[in-house]
């Protein structure tokens, strides 16, 4: 059989197909090549079969497209279920593949009219925060007819956990997640068929807590009640019995009952307090003796109810404790060996009534004590108040922490009744449960560790929204951080659903502003009286760069179309320009944030001028938007932005670039941005800039000299200008500041600052010091693109560039990536000093351009397995020498 196999089709960017928010969901499939699949396999046509209520429709489409093809049938209705399967025609004989397996798509509630539920809350309004979580309950009888299908549509003002007949509904955490609630509120859809009991009384129980909705959010003390000051539940259970009986719909309304939760409070920053004495029997079951109160109906805010494409937050891994540490001051600290984001689960706790056990979470130790200073105004503390009986399998339900260490007060290894041991508790890792898509490894263990740390950093910071950090009093969707890290993130995991949803929040918030300034954090919780909105390059440039990144990774043109008003709004209305239409120089720019020479208390005081950084970005994004316009057939705008791009580029050159190619801001960041964004006038100028960059890198002894703007581009700039050994040398440098320094210091995630921990083991004195920030880990994009050598040339990786460039002491590297077409694999090795061998697997229906090291020849190959060999000595130019005064020896400080 020379044909590939097709995966079951999937719909839009939806993780499961249950609760899809589109009536015409686009369909995609991937190819799995078998050993006998013909090389260069391309699709010529496809068949789709769609089954809707027992009728099967067949469609034959002559097209090479296999990614996000149009829904072939008529529009689906709310709740409608359809099945689809596909087969493709292609290969040398243009014959059909086997049919894929069937996939099911089921629409969510597509219109507000589909909801008959009323939002409910507790009878008495609490006037001050934190709001105490509420437990809601409803019992109802089910006839004896078997349940054919039951769906639970649910959302809340706050975050919820639901139970039916005592069983948890789904495994989502912190649902429905954080969105710009006043614009878009996610609802979840659960298949609860198996939880219901025919012919019996059934109970729905739901606990709702503040989540992000009403909690204190933001730095500098933050604010409570940003979205509202009352928790509420909004849910609809729809039960379709087997034949005969009419459907039963149970919706939230005032006949539901409620009472206060035994969780006394649960906050994002401060943590959760659980008082077991406040439990009122088994509140989740129908036989509960609890005293219940009436509920009160409230208006659900005018917001769009959204069926998310992002997967939910889940517990994805359990990490065991590795050590119990006794501190000199008598404290007990549990070490989990990995800085992670999630919560602690205690298997069993036996304490007398009224006894308090407190868990305080932190990322590091300092002076043999828990390092809590970087948490600023976040307590990161969970407390369990016992009721005198054993508490089993306790977890904080509605919060999460960023931690490696947990200090346990009120419970110790010496306790006679139930001593604390390494087996008493585990850490549960929580994040948006994205599908892993990319893997990298190489012969250098510390480079692999860097990649692992960046991956852990992504996991911890993709928790419902892409955040800057997961531990202190921020955990906000800082746009600049994501702008920098998105290409790396989208290699590691499939971010299409999550980030395209998040972009819709960005544009909703941005376009509500008369000046169309994207907020610096999305969802926006920054207090305007404290920090007025002002436009910022690098951060706000995400409005154009992220849609472009996602389009490159996933080939979804709808993302460009949907974000178009946001992109044009940013350039046409928000950018504050000077007389030359470059950035207004009077405006403060965050710029090359966290340049290592910036003083701890002035992270924006970089050696590269912020306006220069902003201008370089402005030229780049204007050119990008011109390209996007032509892809979208917006020809008038395309010409306008193209003309603007040329004019701005020329003004940038006049303003900053000398006739030889040097930059007036003679820094690594400035030179790198100019090289990577193609801002020079001629190849000769670019070559001069490349040489200058190389010199600056040697002068700084390969230590990092860049912040947020320069870090993602410097290794690319060095490679592009022919100095890849310098990029490897920087990668392998181990003195501070460098990528390897934190690893030498035992880091298990990427730090916010190059020196979040100082060489003497003390925490950087700057008040903004996290140990889990993904931005500076953006170098992994260079590991993927240059070390392993794979990057997308055409949207969705339909055309792949395979251009590995060995260097440093790395003797082999490999990457695997699930493209929109199938699995790409690339592995190279150098033996006997210069025998280079590359093994490549290109997925069906895509092509690769292969450039072997030491050559500029491109080989265009179709799908299949290939081996390439050449002679390439990766030791030429290694190790490069630092530029030091002649009387000193340049030291080799690489690992
Ligand atoms: C965040 C950053 C962010 C920056 C910008 C910080 O507090 O943690 O990562 O981009 O502020 O001001």
Boltz pocket constraint, residues with backbone or C-beta under 6 A from the ligand:
constraints:
  - pocket:
      binder: B
      contacts: [[A, 468], [A, 469], [A, 474], [A, 478], [A, 480], [A, 481], [A, 590], [A, 768], [A, 773]]
      max_distance: 6.0
